[in-house]
Amino acid sequence: MFSDRNRDKKTPEQFQDVSQGLKKLYRTKLFPLEDTYQFHDFHSPSLEDADFDNKPMVLLVGQYSTGKTTFIRHLMEQDFPGMRIGPEPTTDSFIAVMHGDQDGMIPGNALVVDPKKPFRKLNAFGNAFLNRFMCAQMPNPVLESISIIDTPGILSGEKQRISRGYDFAAVLEWFAERVDRIILLFDAHKLDISDEFSEVIRALKNHEDKMRVVLNKADQINTQQLMRVYGALMWSLGKIINTPEVVRVYIGSFWAQPLLIADNRKLFEAEEQDLFQDIQGLPRNAAIRKLNDLIKRARLAKVHAYIIISLKKEMPSVFGKENKKKELIANLGETYLKIEREHQISPGDFPKLKKMQELLAGHDFSKFPTMKPKLLEAVEDMLANDIARLMTLVRQEEAAMPSQAVHGGAFEGTMSGPFGHGYGEGAGEGIDELEWVVARDKPSYDEIFYTLSPINGKVSGAAAKKEMVKSKLPNTVLGKIWKLADVDKDGYLDDDEFALANHLIRVKLEGHELPGKLPEHLVPPSKRHQEIDMGE
């Protein structure tokens, strides 16, 4: 496979598109290393074409009755096959909600033999899991862009953990590697994090970049209680995830029912809008996510190969193999440090020590392969050169494609019209009124304007600045307000433009964002004939 040593010197690897490039790199450069050093037995099954071709996936994880299934229904605004909702643990299966021409259910055993679905390698978890896995297919516009994985409600106590019959945390980790977004749901009304949930969150530890947290059912408690619950959640997550970065938490009630306590309605609207924008961006960012995951996998595969090579090197050729194996497993941490120093590898790239020790116990070290430099060189070349070329291709594909986003369902509800987020507020105030909204306060702005000694009906930038800085807004903000208010771009403000500048200052002081471009309804009536000539 790697016999042509001059291949890279002649011409770099050429790819038609990102998906095809990822598949080719994996098959020709990464898979041979994984296969030789038994990576699939230790960490993750091999990847298939469907893993690179599938739509972005969203994984929902949470304790029972946190509203996972209701959240999916809210997004799609439609029931899905096999859906059950209730206060008790109702979802006892993993359900992949995917697009199909008609409603239907595909059981787990049939699902894992379908080469077009990215689930074939789940057969490794056995019948106990496959009997609790299914695909719900249905025609829904949301599912044309993304697939959603509903998971069983996480319970507390040892008994429930044993009764599952399969490694629940390992299955979630398998999904976490392949999905684009992991949403952890918590119930603001009864916040407690069970032992199993803590274990699950730790199992997702290497995927914090995909993780978002939703504090659901937040309309069931008042503002003071909500602040306490939010603080308790952040403290608990900090202890479990144990990273300096804070995970993004969205607060709201993600269902289509009236709010019980509507005090925080505006907060919930803003949070829902932010979460929807995050989910809507998944199709656009899918290629970069797959590229990122392949890089993560390649780094782990490389480290794994060094570990196996190092262990093989230490094994005696004839006697004392079993004792040496026990000694090497016990001292695996020292092997990690040695590899880290020798190959300048980051400690974060190493597999979890305890888990690796457990897995090594079941392997015969004397059958491990020795160093095969060409396989390692191929992966090094992939990381150093091919990935950079694919990154350029990702940017080209993003630029060539129209803005991809998730559409349909709840995503359409607040896209436009009077119930769009922020409609009629801040810079949007007066959007559907006949009168120019600034005119209401213009008399008071005019009084200030005429104290600035206008010449030919206009004040200079220096004169306007003295007044505008009284707002105490930073110069960067005032500079933007000046650009928006100087509609005719002549470097001066007339009375209408000065009033507009003061209106925009008020908008900013009230906590709203400034628009990137002056909206039509804020253009002074005296300037509307110049609208076509306006700058940015």
Backbone torsions as a table, in degrees:
resi	resn	phi	psi	omega
1	MET	NA	-37.2	-178.2
2	PHE	-111.2	26.9	-174.9
3	SER	-71.2	-29.2	-178.2
4	ASP	-81.6	91.9	-173.7
5	ARG	-67.4	-25.3	-175.3
6	ASN	-91.2	2.8	-174.3
7	ARG	-55.0	-48.7	-177.3
8	ASP	-67.9	-27.9	-179.0
9	LYS	-73.7	-30.3	-178.5
10	LYS	-72.7	-70.6	-178.7
11	THR	-138.0	140.7	176.6
12	PRO	-67.8	160.5	179.2
13	GLU	-59.0	132.1	179.7
14	GLN	-107.6	135.2	-179.8
15	PHE	-126.3	141.5	178.4
16	GLN	-78.1	-42.0	176.3
17	ASP	-148.7	173.0	-173.8
18	VAL	-63.8	-46.3	-177.7
19	SER	-59.8	-45.6	179.7
20	GLN	-64.9	-38.8	179.4
21	GLY	-64.3	-43.4	179.0
22	LEU	-62.5	-43.8	-179.9
23	LYS	-61.0	-44.8	-176.5
24	LYS	-66.7	-44.3	179.0
25	LEU	-61.5	-43.2	-178.9
26	TYR	-63.1	-49.1	-175.9
27	ARG	-64.9	-42.8	-171.3
28	THR	-89.9	-26.7	-173.0
29	LYS	-117.5	-41.9	-175.7
30	LEU	-89.7	-44.0	-176.7
31	PHE	-57.1	-43.6	179.3
32	PRO	-56.7	-38.4	178.3
33	LEU	-67.8	-45.6	179.5
34	GLU	-58.8	-46.3	-175.4
35	ASP	-64.5	-44.0	-177.1
36	THR	-64.3	-41.8	-174.0
37	TYR	-101.0	22.7	172.4
38	GLN	56.2	34.4	-179.9
39	PHE	-56.5	-38.3	-174.7
40	HIS	-68.1	-26.0	177.7
41	ASP	-76.2	-25.7	-173.9
42	PHE	-98.9	-38.2	-167.5
43	HIS	-120.9	-60.3	-171.6
44	SER	-156.0	137.9	178.9
45	PRO	-58.7	160.5	-179.7
46	SER	-64.1	155.4	179.9
47	LEU	-86.9	152.9	177.8
48	GLU	-122.8	169.9	-178.6
49	ASP	-54.1	-39.5	-177.9
50	ALA	-61.4	-28.7	178.3
51	ASP	-65.5	-29.2	-179.6
52	PHE	-90.6	-23.1	-174.2
53	ASP	-96.4	-17.4	-170.7
54	ASN	-69.8	159.5	177.6
55	LYS	-68.0	158.8	175.2
56	PRO	-55.8	142.5	-179.7
57	MET	-119.7	143.4	176.6
58	VAL	-115.0	125.4	-179.2
59	LEU	-104.1	124.6	178.6
60	LEU	-102.9	126.9	-177.8
61	VAL	-131.4	138.0	177.6
62	GLY	178.3	166.7	176.6
63	GLN	-70.2	165.1	-178.2
64	TYR	-62.7	148.7	177.4
65	SER	65.2	27.2	172.6
66	THR	-93.8	-5.2	174.5
67	GLY	97.0	28.3	-178.9
68	LYS	-65.0	-52.1	-177.7
69	THR	-65.1	-39.9	178.1
70	THR	-63.7	-36.2	178.1
71	PHE	-61.0	-44.6	178.8
72	ILE	-63.0	-44.4	-179.5
73	ARG	-62.3	-37.1	179.1
74	HIS	-64.3	-42.9	179.9
75	LEU	-63.2	-43.1	-173.8
76	MET	-89.2	-17.5	-174.9
77	GLU	54.9	41.1	-175.7
78	GLN	-164.8	141.3	173.5
79	ASP	-69.5	151.5	175.3
80	PHE	-118.9	153.6	-178.0
81	PRO	-56.2	135.1	178.6
82	GLY	84.1	3.5	-177.0
83	MET	-74.9	132.1	174.0
84	ARG	-137.4	133.6	-177.3
85	ILE	-128.1	136.5	176.8
86	GLY	-176.8	168.4	-178.5
87	PRO	-71.2	-25.0	178.2
88	GLU	-85.2	169.2	178.7
89	PRO	-64.5	100.8	-175.8
90	THR	-96.6	-44.3	-179.8
91	THR	-81.0	106.6	-179.9
92	ASP	-106.4	10.5	-177.0
93	SER	-130.7	161.4	166.8
94	PHE	-83.3	122.1	179.8
95	ILE	-119.5	117.4	175.1
96	ALA	-88.8	111.6	-179.1
97	VAL	-92.6	111.8	-171.8
98	MET	-131.8	164.6	-179.3
99	HIS	-76.6	139.7	175.5
100	GLY	-152.7	161.4	-178.1
101	ASP	-69.3	-27.0	176.8
102	GLN	-145.0	161.0	-179.4
103	ASP	-62.7	139.8	176.9
104	GLY	179.9	164.0	179.2
105	MET	-118.8	137.4	173.7
106	ILE	-117.9	119.3	180.0
107	PRO	-69.5	159.2	-173.6
108	GLY	-54.4	-44.6	-177.3
109	ASN	-62.9	-35.6	177.5
110	ALA	-75.8	-32.1	-176.6
111	LEU	-66.5	-38.6	-174.9
112	VAL	-80.2	-1.4	174.1
113	VAL	-106.5	3.1	179.7
114	ASP	-86.3	111.9	-176.8
115	PRO	-67.7	-16.4	-179.1
116	LYS	-84.6	-11.0	179.4
117	LYS	-103.8	145.7	-175.0
118	PRO	-85.1	34.6	-173.3
119	PHE	-117.6	8.3	-171.9
120	ARG	-58.9	-36.2	-175.2
121	LYS	-77.2	-4.8	177.0
122	LEU	-71.8	-11.4	178.8
123	ASN	-62.8	-17.9	179.6
124	ALA	-64.8	-20.4	-178.4
125	PHE	-85.3	-2.5	170.5
126	GLY	81.6	176.7	-174.8
127	ASN	-64.9	-33.4	179.8
128	ALA	-57.1	-37.6	176.7
129	PHE	-80.0	-46.5	-174.7
130	LEU	-60.7	-29.2	175.1
131	ASN	-71.2	-13.7	178.8
132	ARG	-113.8	26.7	-179.3
133	PHE	-134.3	134.8	178.5
134	MET	-154.6	165.9	177.3
135	CYS	-118.6	126.8	173.8
136	ALA	-100.1	116.1	179.9
137	GLN	-106.1	142.7	179.4
138	MET	-165.3	152.1	174.9
139	PRO	-80.2	115.3	179.1
140	ASN	-153.0	132.1	-175.7
141	PRO	-59.2	-32.1	179.0
142	VAL	-62.5	-39.7	-175.8
143	LEU	-76.6	-6.9	174.3
144	GLU	-70.6	-21.7	-176.9
145	SER	-110.1	-30.7	-178.2
146	ILE	-139.1	160.8	169.5
147	SER	-116.1	151.8	-176.5
148	ILE	-125.2	134.3	179.4
149	ILE	-108.2	114.0	175.0
150	ASP	-90.6	138.7	-176.0
151	THR	-119.8	158.8	177.3
152	PRO	-61.5	144.8	176.7
153	GLY	-62.0	134.1	-178.4
154	ILE	-79.5	130.6	-177.7
155	LEU	-103.3	174.3	175.7
156	SER	-114.3	156.8	178.1
157	GLY	99.5	149.3	-176.2
158	GLU	-68.0	-36.3	-174.1
159	LYS	-58.8	-47.4	-178.2
160	GLN	-64.8	-35.5	-177.9
161	ARG	-63.6	-42.5	-179.4
162	ILE	-69.1	-37.9	-172.6
163	SER	-68.5	-12.8	-180.0
164	ARG	-64.4	-37.6	178.1
165	GLY	84.1	0.7	176.0
166	TYR	-147.6	164.7	-176.8
167	ASP	-80.5	94.4	-174.3
168	PHE	-59.9	-47.3	-178.7
169	ALA	-63.0	-36.8	-179.6
170	ALA	-67.5	-38.0	177.9
171	VAL	-64.5	-44.1	179.1
172	LEU	-62.7	-38.2	178.8
173	GLU	-64.5	-38.6	177.3
174	TRP	-60.0	-46.9	179.0
175	PHE	-65.4	-41.8	-176.8
176	ALA	-57.5	-35.9	179.0
177	GLU	-63.8	-29.6	-169.7
178	ARG	-106.4	-13.2	-177.6
179	VAL	-88.6	167.6	-179.3
180	ASP	-97.3	-26.1	-179.2
181	ARG	-145.3	135.3	174.6
182	ILE	-113.6	120.4	179.1
183	ILE	-109.3	116.3	176.3
184	LEU	-92.6	121.3	-179.2
185	LEU	-102.0	134.6	175.2
186	PHE	-125.1	150.2	179.9
187	ASP	-97.5	114.2	-178.2
188	ALA	-64.4	-23.4	-175.4
189	HIS	-76.6	-31.2	179.1
190	LYS	-145.1	79.4	-174.2
191	LEU	-84.2	111.3	167.4
192	ASP	-149.1	145.2	-177.9
193	ILE	-113.5	109.6	-176.5
194	SER	-71.1	168.2	179.1
195	ASP	-60.1	-42.1	-177.8
196	GLU	-66.3	-37.5	179.4
197	PHE	-65.8	-41.3	177.1
198	SER	-58.9	-42.8	-179.8
199	GLU	-63.3	-41.1	179.7
200	VAL	-64.2	-45.3	-179.0
201	ILE	-61.8	-38.5	177.7
202	ARG	-66.5	-35.2	178.8
203	ALA	-65.1	-24.8	-179.8
204	LEU	-92.8	11.8	-169.9
205	LYS	-56.9	-34.9	-177.6
206	ASN	-80.2	4.1	-174.6
207	HIS	-123.7	33.8	-179.6
208	GLU	-59.2	-29.5	-178.6
209	ASP	-65.2	-23.3	179.7
210	LYS	-93.7	-8.5	-168.2
211	MET	-87.9	134.3	170.9
212	ARG	-131.3	149.5	-178.8
213	VAL	-116.7	135.4	177.3
214	VAL	-117.7	120.8	172.9
215	LEU	-92.3	96.2	-170.0
216	ASN	-89.9	167.5	178.5
217	LYS	58.7	33.2	-175.4
218	ALA	-74.0	-10.1	178.8
219	ASP	-80.8	-3.7	-176.7
220	GLN	-88.6	-4.6	179.9
221	ILE	-132.4	156.7	-178.4
222	ASN	-80.2	174.6	-172.3
223	THR	-59.1	-42.9	-178.2
224	GLN	-63.7	-45.5	178.4
225	GLN	-63.5	-38.8	-179.3
226	LEU	-61.5	-41.7	178.4
227	MET	-61.3	-41.2	179.6
228	ARG	-66.5	-44.0	-179.9
229	VAL	-62.9	-43.1	179.3
230	TYR	-60.2	-44.5	179.2
231	GLY	-62.9	-42.9	-179.9
232	ALA	-64.7	-39.1	179.7
233	LEU	-64.1	-46.6	-179.3
234	MET	-61.8	-39.0	179.8
235	TRP	-65.4	-46.3	-179.2
236	SER	-63.5	-44.1	-179.8
237	LEU	-64.0	-39.1	178.9
238	GLY	-59.2	-39.2	179.6
239	LYS	-69.0	-39.4	-175.0
240	ILE	-78.8	-50.5	-175.2
241	ILE	-75.4	-34.3	171.8
242	ASN	57.0	46.6	173.9
243	THR	-125.8	153.3	-179.8
244	PRO	-67.6	-27.7	-179.4
245	GLU	-78.2	141.6	178.1
246	VAL	-89.3	133.0	177.6
247	VAL	-70.5	143.0	-179.9
248	ARG	-71.6	124.8	179.6
249	VAL	-111.2	126.8	176.3
250	TYR	-103.5	131.5	-176.9
251	ILE	-108.8	133.5	177.5
252	GLY	171.7	-170.1	175.0
253	SER	-128.0	103.2	-170.1
254	PHE	-93.5	74.0	171.4
255	TRP	-160.3	170.0	-172.0
256	ALA	-99.7	44.6	179.9
257	GLN	-115.3	157.7	178.1
258	PRO	-59.4	146.0	179.1
259	LEU	-72.3	133.3	178.7
260	LEU	-70.8	-47.0	175.7
261	ILE	-120.8	110.5	-170.4
262	ALA	-92.4	11.6	-176.0
263	ASP	-56.7	-36.7	-173.3
264	ASN	-103.8	27.7	-175.7
265	ARG	-52.4	-46.2	-176.5
266	LYS	-65.2	-38.3	177.3
267	LEU	-62.2	-46.3	-178.8
268	PHE	-61.7	-40.8	179.4
269	GLU	-61.6	-46.5	-178.3
270	ALA	-64.3	-40.6	-179.3
271	GLU	-67.3	-42.4	179.4
272	GLU	-63.2	-41.0	178.9
273	GLN	-60.7	-43.8	179.6
274	ASP	-62.8	-44.0	-179.5
275	LEU	-65.7	-42.2	179.0
276	PHE	-61.7	-41.0	178.8
277	GLN	-63.9	-37.4	178.1
278	ASP	-62.6	-45.7	-179.6
279	ILE	-69.5	-39.1	-178.7
280	GLN	-64.3	-26.0	-179.6
281	GLY	-80.6	-6.0	-175.2
282	LEU	-61.2	-46.5	179.8
283	PRO	-59.2	-36.5	-178.2
284	ARG	-68.2	-31.8	-175.6
285	ASN	-101.3	8.4	-174.2
286	ALA	-62.1	-43.7	-176.5
287	ALA	-63.6	-42.8	-178.8
288	ILE	-68.4	-33.5	177.6
289	ARG	-65.4	-44.1	-179.5
290	LYS	-64.9	-38.0	177.6
291	LEU	-64.1	-44.4	179.6
292	ASN	-61.8	-42.5	180.0
293	ASP	-65.6	-36.5	179.2
294	LEU	-67.3	-37.8	177.9
295	ILE	-63.6	-45.7	178.5
296	LYS	-57.5	-45.3	-178.0
297	ARG	-64.9	-42.4	-179.0
298	ALA	-63.4	-39.9	179.9
299	ARG	-66.2	-40.7	178.1
300	LEU	-66.9	-41.5	-179.6
301	ALA	-62.1	-38.0	180.0
302	LYS	-65.9	-47.0	178.9
303	VAL	-62.6	-43.0	180.0
304	HIS	-58.9	-43.1	179.4
305	ALA	-60.1	-43.5	178.9
306	TYR	-62.9	-37.3	179.2
307	ILE	-64.2	-48.1	-179.1
308	ILE	-62.0	-44.5	179.7
309	ILE	-60.8	-43.8	-178.4
310	SER	-64.3	-42.7	179.9
311	LEU	-65.6	-41.6	179.5
312	LYS	-61.1	-41.2	-177.3
313	LYS	-62.7	-33.0	-176.5
314	GLU	-81.7	-13.3	-174.5
315	MET	-74.2	136.0	174.9
316	PRO	-69.2	152.4	-176.3
317	SER	-76.5	-28.9	-175.8
318	VAL	-125.6	-73.2	-170.4
319	PHE	-96.8	157.5	173.1
320	GLY	74.4	23.4	-175.9
321	LYS	-64.1	-44.1	-174.9
322	GLU	-65.9	-43.1	178.8
323	ASN	-64.5	-41.3	179.6
324	LYS	-64.0	-39.2	179.1
325	LYS	-60.5	-46.7	179.6
326	LYS	-60.6	-42.0	-179.8
327	GLU	-63.5	-44.1	-179.4
328	LEU	-64.7	-38.6	178.9
329	ILE	-66.2	-44.2	179.6
330	ALA	-61.7	-35.5	-177.7
331	ASN	-100.5	26.1	-176.7
332	LEU	-60.7	-33.9	178.8
333	GLY	-58.0	-38.9	178.3
334	GLU	-67.6	-37.2	176.4
335	THR	-61.8	-41.4	177.3
336	TYR	-56.8	-49.1	-178.1
337	LEU	-61.9	-39.9	-179.8
338	LYS	-63.4	-46.1	179.6
339	ILE	-64.9	-40.1	180.0
340	GLU	-57.6	-46.2	-179.5
341	ARG	-71.5	-44.2	-173.6
342	GLU	-65.8	-38.5	-173.9
343	HIS	-112.5	9.4	-179.7
344	GLN	50.8	55.9	-179.0
345	ILE	-106.8	140.1	179.9
346	SER	-68.9	140.0	178.6
347	PRO	-57.3	-29.3	-179.3
348	GLY	-67.5	-14.5	-179.2
349	ASP	-85.1	-10.0	-175.9
350	PHE	-82.5	146.5	175.1
351	PRO	-68.0	160.8	-179.8
352	LYS	-59.4	131.3	-173.4
353	LEU	-61.0	-50.7	-175.2
354	LYS	-62.4	-43.4	-178.8
355	LYS	-65.3	-41.0	-179.8
356	MET	-64.1	-39.3	178.5
357	GLN	-62.6	-42.0	179.0
358	GLU	-62.9	-43.1	-177.6
359	LEU	-68.9	-38.4	-178.7
360	LEU	-64.6	-29.2	-177.5
361	ALA	-58.2	-27.9	-177.8
362	GLY	-93.5	10.1	-177.3
363	HIS	-116.6	150.8	176.3
364	ASP	-90.8	108.0	-175.0
365	PHE	-63.1	-30.6	-176.1
366	SER	-68.8	-17.7	179.1
367	LYS	-92.4	-1.5	177.2
368	PHE	-65.8	144.2	178.5
369	PRO	-75.6	158.8	177.5
370	THR	-87.7	-176.1	-178.8
371	MET	-62.4	128.4	174.8
372	LYS	-124.2	90.3	-171.2
373	PRO	-55.7	-37.2	-175.8
374	LYS	-61.5	-38.1	179.6
375	LEU	-64.8	-43.1	179.3
376	LEU	-68.5	-38.2	178.1
377	GLU	-62.7	-38.7	-179.4
378	ALA	-61.8	-41.5	179.3
379	VAL	-70.2	-39.0	176.2
380	GLU	-59.1	-43.9	-179.9
381	ASP	-64.1	-39.8	178.4
382	MET	-60.5	-47.9	-178.4
383	LEU	-68.7	-36.4	-175.5
384	ALA	-80.4	-36.3	-171.8
385	ASN	-118.8	-53.9	-173.8
386	ASP	-62.8	-40.1	-177.9
387	ILE	-61.9	-40.0	179.6
388	ALA	-62.2	-39.7	178.9
389	ARG	-67.1	-39.1	178.2
390	LEU	-66.3	-35.4	178.7
391	MET	-60.2	-41.1	176.9
392	THR	-62.4	-40.6	179.8
393	LEU	-65.6	-36.7	177.2
394	VAL	-59.0	-47.3	-179.3
395	ARG	-63.0	-39.4	179.0
396	GLN	-64.5	-43.0	180.0
397	GLU	-63.5	-41.3	179.5
398	GLU	-62.3	-40.9	-179.2
399	ALA	-69.6	-36.2	-177.3
400	ALA	-75.0	-28.3	-176.3
401	MET	-84.4	143.1	170.9
402	PRO	-64.1	159.3	-175.8
403	SER	-57.4	107.9	-179.4
404	GLN	-80.9	136.0	176.7
405	ALA	-156.3	159.1	177.3
406	VAL	-76.2	133.0	-179.9
407	HIS	-124.2	166.8	176.9
408	GLY	89.6	176.4	177.7
409	GLY	53.8	-142.3	-177.3
410	ALA	-66.2	-19.7	-178.8
411	PHE	-65.9	-24.5	-179.6
412	GLU	-83.4	-24.3	-171.7
413	GLY	-59.7	-34.7	-175.4
414	THR	-119.1	22.6	-177.7
415	MET	-74.4	-40.0	-175.8
416	SER	-152.7	178.0	-179.9
417	GLY	83.7	178.6	-172.9
418	PRO	-63.7	-16.0	179.9
419	PHE	-103.2	11.6	171.0
420	GLY	-67.0	150.1	-176.6
421	HIS	-59.5	125.7	176.3
422	GLY	81.1	5.3	-179.2
423	TYR	-63.3	129.5	177.4
424	GLY	76.7	8.9	179.7
425	GLU	-119.5	155.9	176.7
426	GLY	57.4	-127.3	-179.9
427	ALA	-67.6	-16.0	179.5
428	GLY	-86.6	-4.7	-179.9
429	GLU	-60.2	134.5	178.9
430	GLY	80.7	13.0	-173.9
431	ILE	-62.0	-33.5	-177.6
432	ASP	-116.6	28.8	176.9
433	GLU	-102.8	148.5	-179.1
434	LEU	-71.8	-40.1	-179.1
435	GLU	-79.0	147.3	176.1
436	TRP	-65.5	121.0	-172.3
437	VAL	-60.7	-30.2	-177.9
438	VAL	-68.4	-24.3	-176.3
439	ALA	-60.8	-26.5	-178.5
440	ARG	-57.7	-42.6	-176.2
441	ASP	-104.7	7.5	-173.9
442	LYS	-62.3	-37.6	179.5
443	PRO	-55.5	-41.6	-179.5
444	SER	-70.8	-34.4	177.3
445	TYR	-68.7	-35.1	180.0
446	ASP	-63.5	-38.6	179.4
447	GLU	-56.9	-44.8	179.4
448	ILE	-67.3	-41.6	-176.5
449	PHE	-56.0	-44.2	-174.9
450	TYR	-78.0	-13.1	173.5
451	THR	-78.4	-11.2	-177.2
452	LEU	-91.8	11.9	177.5
453	SER	52.8	63.4	179.0
454	PRO	-63.9	146.3	175.5
455	ILE	-113.0	127.7	-175.4
456	ASN	52.2	37.7	175.4
457	GLY	76.6	14.3	-178.7
458	LYS	-136.8	150.7	174.9
459	VAL	-111.6	147.6	-178.5
460	SER	-77.5	168.8	177.6
461	GLY	-60.7	-41.0	-178.3
462	ALA	-63.3	-40.5	-179.5
463	ALA	-69.2	-44.3	-179.7
464	ALA	-64.3	-36.3	-177.5
465	LYS	-59.4	-43.1	-178.5
466	LYS	-56.2	-37.3	-179.7
467	GLU	-78.8	-42.9	-173.9
468	MET	-67.3	-32.6	-177.7
469	VAL	-70.4	-14.7	177.1
470	LYS	-62.9	-19.0	178.4
471	SER	-70.9	-15.9	-177.8
472	LYS	66.7	12.7	174.6
473	LEU	-73.9	148.8	-180.0
474	PRO	-66.2	157.2	-177.2
475	ASN	-58.5	-33.6	-179.7
476	THR	-61.7	-39.4	179.8
477	VAL	-72.6	-45.3	-179.0
478	LEU	-63.3	-35.0	177.5
479	GLY	-63.1	-39.4	178.6
480	LYS	-67.8	-41.2	178.5
481	ILE	-61.6	-41.5	178.2
482	TRP	-58.4	-47.5	-178.7
483	LYS	-61.3	-39.0	-179.7
484	LEU	-71.0	-38.4	-174.8
485	ALA	-78.6	-30.0	178.9
486	ASP	-78.7	75.0	-170.5
487	VAL	-61.8	-41.3	-177.2
488	ASP	-90.1	3.7	173.7
489	LYS	55.3	42.1	179.4
490	ASP	-103.2	3.1	178.0
491	GLY	82.7	5.0	177.8
492	TYR	-131.4	163.4	174.6
493	LEU	-119.5	127.8	170.9
494	ASP	-87.1	-175.9	-174.0
495	ASP	-62.6	-37.3	178.1
496	ASP	-66.0	-45.2	-178.6
497	GLU	-66.2	-37.4	178.5
498	PHE	-65.3	-41.1	177.4
499	ALA	-62.9	-41.2	178.9
500	LEU	-62.0	-42.6	179.0
501	ALA	-59.3	-43.2	-179.8
502	ASN	-68.5	-35.2	176.2
503	HIS	-62.8	-43.3	-179.9
504	LEU	-68.0	-34.0	175.0
505	ILE	-62.0	-43.7	179.2
506	ARG	-62.5	-41.5	178.0
507	VAL	-56.0	-46.1	-178.2
508	LYS	-69.0	-41.1	-179.5
509	LEU	-65.8	-24.8	178.4
510	GLU	-84.5	4.3	172.9
511	GLY	93.5	10.1	179.3
512	HIS	-94.8	159.9	177.2
513	GLU	-83.1	150.5	174.8
514	LEU	-81.9	147.2	177.3
515	PRO	-72.7	153.4	176.7
516	GLY	-70.9	-31.3	179.9
517	LYS	-135.4	144.7	-177.0
518	LEU	-64.0	120.0	179.2
519	PRO	-64.5	152.0	-176.4
520	GLU	-55.5	-40.6	-174.4
521	HIS	-71.3	-13.6	177.9
522	LEU	-94.7	-11.0	178.2
523	VAL	-64.9	127.1	179.4
524	PRO	-57.0	139.9	-179.9
525	PRO	-53.9	-33.0	-179.2
526	SER	-68.8	-15.0	-176.1
527	LYS	-110.8	-0.1	-170.7
528	ARG	-66.4	-23.4	176.5
529	HIS	-70.2	-18.5	-178.7
530	GLN	-93.2	0.6	-172.9
531	GLU	-51.7	-39.6	-177.1
532	ILE	-63.6	-31.4	-176.1
533	ASP	-89.7	-2.1	-175.0
534	MET	-63.4	148.3	176.8
535	GLY	-78.3	-157.2	-175.1
536	GLU	-65.6	NA	NA
